[in-house]
């Protein structure tokens, strides 16, 4: 709940930037500037590892709004959900440290869209996350890619997804919601 105020602020800022003509192409890198707050810290006095994922959501909001995808999705009753993500940490963020979150759509496979987010300080990467997301309908079901791209256009210049990301997506997938997924430890 304590990230809700940041979320609302980022949405307001992104809408304001878009109105001023600071829109983004779907393949562009979006950037937002944040500061490590006391509520972001863990007992070791650096950014809590779970907080990174919440703050990467802010980068997604900025990117979706400034590319125009959010309005197109809302108009059609679509929304995106994260189906899997993997994060790698390199350096810690300390209290009151300023940093950028860089966000970019990096491609798609037959069922999902992929994004990458980075925490960057003075041009140096501190953390990175790869996100796999699915597009769903508020009325139920998924939005097929052919319908998504027919509506929004297929962005040019999206790089191919690295082979390890395809392997990660397959290896980390859980059974579909229509199949059982018992919790059995081996």
N, C-alpha and C positions, 0 to 999 in steps of 0.2 A: 504494500500500500504506500510505503514512503517514496516510491519512485513515481507515483501518480502525478505529483506536481511537476516533476521534470518532464514527464510524458506530455502533459498538457502544454507546458511551455514550448517544448520542441515542436509539437503540432502547430501551435500558434505561430512560432517563428518560421516554420517551413511554409505555411500558407502565406505569410507576409512576404517571404522571399520569392515565392512563386508569383504573387501579384506584382512584385517589382521586376519581374522578368528573369529572375534567377532560377529558371527551370533547368532540369537536367535531361539529357538523353538517357534512354534506358541502359546504355552501356557505360555511362559516365560514373566516376567515383564521387560519391557524396561525402561531405565532411561536416561534422559538427564539433564544436569546442566545448569541453566539459572540465570540471574541477573535481578532484577527489574530496568528498565531504566526510565529516565525522561519521555519518550514518552508513558510509560505504566500507568502513574499516572492520577488520576482524580483531581478535584478541592479540594478534601479532602486530597490530598497528599498520597494516597495509591493506590495500583493496581486497575485500573478500572475494574468493574465487567465484562464488555464486552471483555476486553483484555484476560481474562482467557481462553475463548473459542478459541481465535486465537492462544494462546500459546499451548493449548491442541492439536491443529492441528499439531504442531511441534512434539509432542510425537507420533502422529499417523504416520507421515512421517518416523520417526526413526524406529518404530516398523514394518511398512510395508516393508521397505527396508531391515532391518537386518534379518527378517524372510524369505526373498525371495519372499514374496507375491507380492510386487510391480512389479518386473520383470515378474512374471507369469501373472499378470493382464494386464500389458502393452502388452505383447506378444499376448494376446488373444483379445485385444481391450476392456477390461473391466475397469470400474472405480467404486469407491464407493462414495455414497452421504449420508450425514447425513439426516435422516428422522425425528429424534427427539432427544432431549437431555435435561437432567435436571441437574442442578448444585446446590450444597450446599456449602456455605461458612462458615468457622469456625473462622479463624483469618485473619487479613489483612497482606498483603505483603507491606513493606516499601521500599523507594528508596534505591537502591544499595544492597538490600538484596539478597543473594544467595539462590536458591531453586532448588529442583529436580522436574521434571515431571515424574511420573511413569505411565506407560501405559500397559494395558493387555487386550487381547481378553477374554471375559467372557462367551461366549456361543452364541446360536442362537435360534430363533424360526422358524416357518414355512416360514417366509418371510424376515427376517432380521438377521444381525449379531450384537452382542452387545460388547461394550468395556467399560472399566472403566479407567479414568485418575484421578490421584491425584497430588496435589501440596503438597510436603513434605519438611519440614525444620528440619534438625537434627533429622530425624526419626519421626517427628510429622506431622500428616495430617492437612493442613490448608484449603484445599478445595477438593471437589470430584465431578466428573461429570460422569453420565451414558449416553452413546451414543448408539443410535439405527441407523444402517446404512444399506442401500440396495446396492447390487451389480448390476450395469447396464452395458449394451453393448453400445459402441460408435455407433453402427449401429441401435440402438433402442431396447427397451425392457429390461427386467430384466434377470439376470442370475439365473436360478433355483439352489437351494442348491445341488441337486443331481449332476448337472454338475460341480458346484464349487468344491464339495468334491471329485468327480471323478478325477478332474484335479489336485487339490492341496492336496488331502488327507484330511481325517477327523482327526483333531488333537485329540490326546488322552489326558486325564487329564483335559479337560475344565470342570470347575465346573458347576453344574446346576444353571440356572438363578433363582434368588430369586423370590418368588411368587409376591411380591410387584412390581417387575420390569415388569412382564407380565401385571399386572393390570394397571400400569402407561402407558405402551405402548398402551394398548387398550383405556384407558381413554383419552390420549392425541392425538390420531390419528385423522387426518382430512380425509374428503372423498377422494377417489382416484381422480386422475387427469381426469378421464373419466366421473366423475359425477360432478354436480354443487356444488359449495361451497359458497353460498351467505353470505355476511357479514351482519348478522341480530343480533343486540344486544337484549338481553332479560333482 
